[in-house]
Amino acid sequence: MSVLPPDEVSYRLAQLRLQHRDLDVAIQRLQEDIRSDEMSLKRLKKRKLHLKDCIAILESALIPDQPA
């Protein structure tokens, strides 16, 4: 993974958090709909977990390294 400037990391982090919230809403709607496709719901949940992992990686990139 290439090293990005902190402002770009923050911007990307904000984008991913927004996508994560949007998926939350979409998943909630699908769960409420009896006619919803189970496979679509699983795909959205998997995508949401992937976004969560990406968010965690970027958040750790913002924490400065401390000498041992």
DOFI-194012 format. One record per residue: x, y, z of N, C-alpha, C in turn; residue number from 1; residue in one letter. Coordinates in Angstrom, 1 decimal, padded with zeros to 4 digits, always signed. Atoms other than C-alpha are relative to their C-alpha. Layout:
N
<r n_X="X" n_Y="Y" n_Z="Z" ca_X="X" ca_Y="Y" ca_Z="Z" c_X="X" c_Y="Y" c_Z="Z" nuza="NUM" bafi="a"/>
...
// end
This chain:
68
<r n_X="+000.8" n_Y="-001.2" n_Z="+000.0" ca_X="+000.0" ca_Y="+000.0" ca_Z="+000.0" c_X="+000.9" c_Y="+001.2" c_Z="+000.0" nuza="1" bafi="m"/>
<r n_X="-000.8" n_Y="-001.2" n_Z="+000.1" ca_X="+001.4" ca_Y="+003.4" ca_Z="-000.9" c_X="-000.4" c_Y="+000.9" c_Z="+001.2" nuza="2" bafi="s"/>
<r n_X="+000.2" n_Y="-000.9" n_Z="-001.1" ca_X="+001.8" ca_Y="+006.1" ca_Z="+001.7" c_X="-000.7" c_Y="+001.2" c_Z="-000.5" nuza="3" bafi="v"/>
<r n_X="+000.7" n_Y="-001.2" n_Z="+000.4" ca_X="-000.7" ca_Y="+008.9" ca_Z="+001.4" c_X="+000.1" c_Y="+001.1" c_Z="+001.0" nuza="4" bafi="l"/>
<r n_X="+000.0" n_Y="-001.1" n_Z="-001.0" ca_X="-000.6" ca_Y="+012.3" ca_Z="+002.9" c_X="-001.2" c_Y="-000.1" c_Z="+000.9" nuza="5" bafi="p"/>
<r n_X="+001.1" n_Y="+000.1" n_Z="-001.0" ca_X="-002.7" ca_Y="+012.6" ca_Z="+006.1" c_X="-001.3" c_Y="+000.6" c_Z="-000.5" nuza="6" bafi="p"/>
<r n_X="+001.2" n_Y="-000.6" n_Z="+000.4" ca_X="-005.2" ca_Y="+014.9" ca_Z="+004.4" c_X="-000.8" c_Y="-000.8" c_Z="-001.0" nuza="7" bafi="d"/>
<r n_X="+000.7" n_Y="+000.9" n_Z="+001.0" ca_X="-005.9" ca_Y="+012.4" ca_Z="+001.6" c_X="-000.5" c_Y="-001.2" c_Z="+000.8" nuza="8" bafi="e"/>
<r n_X="+000.5" n_Y="+001.1" n_Z="-000.8" ca_X="-006.2" ca_Y="+009.6" ca_Z="+004.2" c_X="-001.3" c_Y="+000.4" c_Z="+000.7" nuza="9" bafi="v"/>
<r n_X="+001.2" n_Y="-000.5" n_Z="-000.7" ca_X="-008.7" ca_Y="+011.7" ca_Z="+006.2" c_X="-001.2" c_Y="+000.1" c_Z="-001.0" nuza="10" bafi="s"/>
<r n_X="+001.1" n_Y="-000.2" n_Z="+001.0" ca_X="-010.7" ca_Y="+012.5" ca_Z="+003.0" c_X="-000.5" c_Y="-001.4" c_Z="-000.4" nuza="11" bafi="y"/>
<r n_X="+000.4" n_Y="+001.3" n_Z="+000.3" ca_X="-010.7" ca_Y="+008.8" ca_Z="+002.0" c_X="-000.8" c_Y="-000.7" c_Z="+001.1" nuza="12" bafi="r"/>
<r n_X="+000.6" n_Y="+000.6" n_Z="-001.2" ca_X="-011.7" ca_Y="+007.8" ca_Z="+005.5" c_X="-001.4" c_Y="+000.5" c_Z="+000.1" nuza="13" bafi="l"/>
<r n_X="+001.4" n_Y="-000.6" n_Z="+000.0" ca_X="-014.7" ca_Y="+010.2" ca_Z="+005.4" c_X="-000.9" c_Y="-000.6" c_Z="-001.1" nuza="14" bafi="a"/>
<r n_X="+000.8" n_Y="+000.6" n_Z="+001.0" ca_X="-015.8" ca_Y="+008.7" ca_Z="+002.1" c_X="-000.4" c_Y="-001.4" c_Z="+000.4" nuza="15" bafi="q"/>
<r n_X="+000.3" n_Y="+001.3" n_Z="-000.4" ca_X="-015.6" ca_Y="+005.2" ca_Z="+003.4" c_X="-001.0" c_Y="-000.1" c_Z="+001.1" nuza="16" bafi="l"/>
<r n_X="+001.0" n_Y="-000.1" n_Z="-001.1" ca_X="-017.5" ca_Y="+006.1" ca_Z="+006.6" c_X="-001.4" c_Y="+000.3" c_Z="-000.6" nuza="17" bafi="r"/>
<r n_X="+001.3" n_Y="-000.3" n_Z="+000.6" ca_X="-020.3" ca_Y="+007.6" ca_Z="+004.4" c_X="-000.5" c_Y="-001.2" c_Z="-000.7" nuza="18" bafi="l"/>
<r n_X="+000.5" n_Y="+001.2" n_Z="+000.7" ca_X="-020.5" ca_Y="+004.5" ca_Z="+002.2" c_X="-000.4" c_Y="-001.1" c_Z="+001.0" nuza="19" bafi="q"/>
<r n_X="+000.4" n_Y="+000.9" n_Z="-001.0" ca_X="-020.6" ca_Y="+002.4" ca_Z="+005.4" c_X="-001.4" c_Y="+000.3" c_Z="+000.6" nuza="20" bafi="h"/>
<r n_X="+001.3" n_Y="-000.4" n_Z="-000.5" ca_X="-023.5" ca_Y="+004.4" ca_Z="+006.7" c_X="-001.1" c_Y="-000.3" c_Z="-001.0" nuza="21" bafi="r"/>
<r n_X="+001.0" n_Y="+000.2" n_Z="+001.0" ca_X="-025.3" ca_Y="+004.2" ca_Z="+003.4" c_X="-000.4" c_Y="-001.5" c_Z="-000.1" nuza="22" bafi="d"/>
<r n_X="+000.2" n_Y="+001.4" n_Z="+000.0" ca_X="-024.9" ca_Y="+000.4" ca_Z="+003.4" c_X="-000.8" c_Y="-000.4" c_Z="+001.2" nuza="23" bafi="l"/>
<r n_X="+000.8" n_Y="+000.3" n_Z="-001.2" ca_X="-026.3" ca_Y="+000.3" ca_Z="+006.9" c_X="-001.5" c_Y="+000.3" c_Z="-000.3" nuza="24" bafi="d"/>
<r n_X="+001.4" n_Y="-000.3" n_Z="+000.3" ca_X="-029.5" ca_Y="+002.0" ca_Z="+005.7" c_X="-000.5" c_Y="-001.0" c_Z="-001.1" nuza="25" bafi="v"/>
<r n_X="+000.4" n_Y="+001.0" n_Z="+001.0" ca_X="-029.7" ca_Y="-000.3" ca_Z="+002.6" c_X="-000.3" c_Y="-001.3" c_Z="+000.6" nuza="26" bafi="a"/>
<r n_X="+000.2" n_Y="+001.3" n_Z="-000.6" ca_X="-029.3" ca_Y="-003.4" ca_Z="+004.7" c_X="-001.2" c_Y="+000.0" c_Z="+000.9" nuza="27" bafi="i"/>
<r n_X="+001.2" n_Y="-000.1" n_Z="-000.8" ca_X="-031.9" ca_Y="-002.2" ca_Z="+007.2" c_X="-001.3" c_Y="-000.1" c_Z="-000.8" nuza="28" bafi="q"/>
<r n_X="+001.2" n_Y="+000.0" n_Z="+000.8" ca_X="-034.4" ca_Y="-001.6" ca_Z="+004.4" c_X="-000.3" c_Y="-001.4" c_Z="-000.6" nuza="29" bafi="r"/>
<r n_X="+000.1" n_Y="+001.4" n_Z="+000.5" ca_X="-033.7" ca_Y="-005.1" ca_Z="+002.9" c_X="-000.5" c_Y="-000.9" c_Z="+001.1" nuza="30" bafi="l"/>
<r n_X="+000.4" n_Y="+000.9" n_Z="-001.1" ca_X="-034.2" ca_Y="-006.7" ca_Z="+006.3" c_X="-001.5" c_Y="+000.2" c_Z="+000.3" nuza="31" bafi="q"/>
<r n_X="+001.4" n_Y="-000.3" n_Z="-000.3" ca_X="-037.6" ca_Y="-005.0" ca_Z="+006.7" c_X="-000.9" c_Y="-000.5" c_Z="-001.1" nuza="32" bafi="e"/>
<r n_X="+000.8" n_Y="+000.5" n_Z="+001.1" ca_X="-038.8" ca_Y="-006.2" ca_Z="+003.3" c_X="+000.0" c_Y="-001.5" c_Z="-000.1" nuza="33" bafi="d"/>
<r n_X="+000.1" n_Y="+001.5" n_Z="+000.0" ca_X="-040.1" ca_Y="-009.7" ca_Z="+003.3" c_X="+000.4" c_Y="-000.6" c_Z="-001.3" nuza="34" bafi="i"/>
<r n_X="-000.3" n_Y="+000.5" n_Z="+001.3" ca_X="-039.6" ca_Y="-010.1" ca_Z="-000.4" c_X="+001.5" c_Y="+000.2" c_Z="-000.4" nuza="35" bafi="r"/>
<r n_X="-001.4" n_Y="-000.3" n_Z="+000.3" ca_X="-035.9" ca_Y="-009.2" ca_Z="-000.2" c_X="+000.8" c_Y="-001.2" c_Z="-000.4" nuza="36" bafi="s"/>
<r n_X="-000.8" n_Y="+001.1" n_Z="+000.4" ca_X="-033.3" ca_Y="-011.3" ca_Z="-001.8" c_X="+001.1" c_Y="-000.3" c_Z="+001.0" nuza="37" bafi="d"/>
<r n_X="-001.0" n_Y="+000.3" n_Z="-001.1" ca_X="-031.1" ca_Y="-013.1" ca_Z="+000.8" c_X="+001.4" c_Y="+000.1" c_Z="-000.5" nuza="38" bafi="e"/>
<r n_X="-001.4" n_Y="-000.1" n_Z="+000.6" ca_X="-028.1" ca_Y="-013.2" ca_Z="-001.6" c_X="+000.4" c_Y="+001.5" c_Z="+000.0" nuza="39" bafi="m"/>
<r n_X="-000.3" n_Y="-001.4" n_Z="+000.1" ca_X="-028.3" ca_Y="-009.4" ca_Z="-002.1" c_X="+000.4" c_Y="+000.5" c_Z="+001.4" nuza="40" bafi="s"/>
<r n_X="-000.3" n_Y="-000.4" n_Z="-001.4" ca_X="-028.4" ca_Y="-008.9" ca_Z="+001.7" c_X="+001.3" c_Y="-000.5" c_Z="+000.4" nuza="41" bafi="l"/>
<r n_X="-001.3" n_Y="+000.5" n_Z="-000.4" ca_X="-025.4" ca_Y="-011.1" ca_Z="+002.2" c_X="+001.1" c_Y="+000.7" c_Z="-000.7" nuza="42" bafi="k"/>
<r n_X="-001.0" n_Y="-000.8" n_Z="+000.7" ca_X="-023.5" ca_Y="-009.2" ca_Z="-000.5" c_X="+000.3" c_Y="+001.3" c_Z="+000.7" nuza="43" bafi="r"/>
<r n_X="-000.1" n_Y="-001.3" n_Z="-000.7" ca_X="-024.2" ca_Y="-005.9" ca_Z="+001.2" c_X="+000.7" c_Y="-000.1" c_Z="+001.3" nuza="44" bafi="l"/>
<r n_X="-000.6" n_Y="+000.2" n_Z="-001.3" ca_X="-023.2" ca_Y="-007.2" ca_Z="+004.6" c_X="+001.5" c_Y="-000.3" c_Z="-000.2" nuza="45" bafi="k"/>
<r n_X="-001.5" n_Y="+000.3" n_Z="+000.3" ca_X="-019.9" ca_Y="-008.6" ca_Z="+003.1" c_X="+000.7" c_Y="+001.3" c_Z="-000.4" nuza="46" bafi="k"/>
<r n_X="-000.6" n_Y="-001.3" n_Z="+000.4" ca_X="-019.3" ca_Y="-005.2" ca_Z="+001.5" c_X="+000.2" c_Y="+000.9" c_Z="+001.2" nuza="47" bafi="r"/>
<r n_X="-000.1" n_Y="-000.9" n_Z="-001.1" ca_X="-020.0" ca_Y="-003.4" ca_Z="+004.7" c_X="+001.2" c_Y="-000.5" c_Z="+000.9" nuza="48" bafi="k"/>
<r n_X="-001.1" n_Y="+000.5" n_Z="-000.8" ca_X="-017.5" ca_Y="-005.6" ca_Z="+006.6" c_X="+001.4" c_Y="+000.3" c_Z="-000.7" nuza="49" bafi="l"/>
<r n_X="-001.2" n_Y="-000.4" n_Z="+000.7" ca_X="-014.9" ca_Y="-004.9" ca_Z="+003.9" c_X="+000.3" c_Y="+001.5" c_Z="+000.2" nuza="50" bafi="h"/>
<r n_X="-000.2" n_Y="-001.4" n_Z="-000.2" ca_X="-015.4" ca_Y="-001.2" ca_Z="+004.3" c_X="+000.4" c_Y="+000.2" c_Z="+001.4" nuza="51" bafi="l"/>
<r n_X="-000.4" n_Y="-000.1" n_Z="-001.4" ca_X="-015.1" ca_Y="-001.6" ca_Z="+008.1" c_X="+001.5" c_Y="-000.3" c_Z="+000.1" nuza="52" bafi="k"/>
<r n_X="-001.4" n_Y="+000.4" n_Z="+000.0" ca_X="-011.7" ca_Y="-003.3" ca_Z="+007.5" c_X="+000.8" c_Y="+001.1" c_Z="-000.6" nuza="53" bafi="d"/>
<r n_X="-000.7" n_Y="-001.1" n_Z="+000.6" ca_X="-010.6" ca_Y="-000.5" ca_Z="+005.2" c_X="+000.1" c_Y="+001.2" c_Z="+000.9" nuza="54" bafi="c"/>
<r n_X="+000.1" n_Y="-001.1" n_Z="-001.0" ca_X="-011.7" ca_Y="+002.1" ca_Z="+007.7" c_X="+001.1" c_Y="-000.2" c_Z="+001.1" nuza="55" bafi="i"/>
<r n_X="-001.0" n_Y="+000.3" n_Z="-001.1" ca_X="-009.6" ca_Y="+000.4" ca_Z="+010.4" c_X="+001.4" c_Y="+000.2" c_Z="-000.4" nuza="56" bafi="a"/>
<r n_X="-001.3" n_Y="-000.1" n_Z="+000.5" ca_X="-006.6" ca_Y="+000.3" ca_Z="+008.2" c_X="+000.4" c_Y="+001.5" c_Z="-000.2" nuza="57" bafi="i"/>
<r n_X="-000.3" n_Y="-001.4" n_Z="+000.2" ca_X="-006.8" ca_Y="+004.0" ca_Z="+007.3" c_X="+000.1" c_Y="+000.7" c_Z="+001.4" nuza="58" bafi="l"/>
<r n_X="-000.1" n_Y="-000.7" n_Z="-001.3" ca_X="-007.5" ca_Y="+005.0" ca_Z="+010.9" c_X="+001.4" c_Y="-000.3" c_Z="+000.7" nuza="59" bafi="e"/>
<r n_X="-001.3" n_Y="+000.3" n_Z="-000.6" ca_X="-004.3" ca_Y="+003.2" ca_Z="+012.0" c_X="+001.1" c_Y="+000.7" c_Z="-000.8" nuza="60" bafi="s"/>
<r n_X="-001.0" n_Y="-000.8" n_Z="+000.8" ca_X="-002.4" ca_Y="+005.0" ca_Z="+009.2" c_X="+000.1" c_Y="+001.4" c_Z="+000.5" nuza="61" bafi="a"/>
<r n_X="-000.1" n_Y="-001.4" n_Z="-000.6" ca_X="-003.3" ca_Y="+008.3" ca_Z="+010.9" c_X="+000.7" c_Y="+000.1" c_Z="+001.3" nuza="62" bafi="l"/>
<r n_X="-000.7" n_Y="+000.0" n_Z="-001.2" ca_X="-001.7" ca_Y="+007.2" ca_Z="+014.1" c_X="+001.5" c_Y="+000.0" c_Z="-000.2" nuza="63" bafi="i"/>
<r n_X="-001.4" n_Y="+000.0" n_Z="+000.2" ca_X="+001.9" ca_Y="+008.2" ca_Z="+014.2" c_X="+000.7" c_Y="-001.1" c_Z="+000.6" nuza="64" bafi="p"/>
<r n_X="-000.8" n_Y="+001.1" n_Z="-000.6" ca_X="+004.5" ca_Y="+005.5" ca_Z="+014.8" c_X="+000.8" c_Y="+000.6" c_Z="+001.2" nuza="65" bafi="d"/>
<r n_X="-000.8" n_Y="-000.4" n_Z="-001.2" ca_X="+006.1" ca_Y="+005.6" ca_Z="+018.2" c_X="+001.2" c_Y="-000.8" c_Z="+000.1" nuza="66" bafi="q"/>
<r n_X="-001.2" n_Y="+000.8" n_Z="-000.1" ca_X="+009.7" ca_Y="+004.6" ca_Z="+018.7" c_X="-000.1" c_Y="-001.0" c_Z="+001.2" nuza="67" bafi="p"/>
<r n_X="+000.0" n_Y="+001.1" n_Z="-001.1" ca_X="+010.2" ca_Y="+001.4" ca_Z="+020.8" c_X="+000.8" c_Y="+000.4" c_Z="+001.2" nuza="68" bafi="a"/>
// end
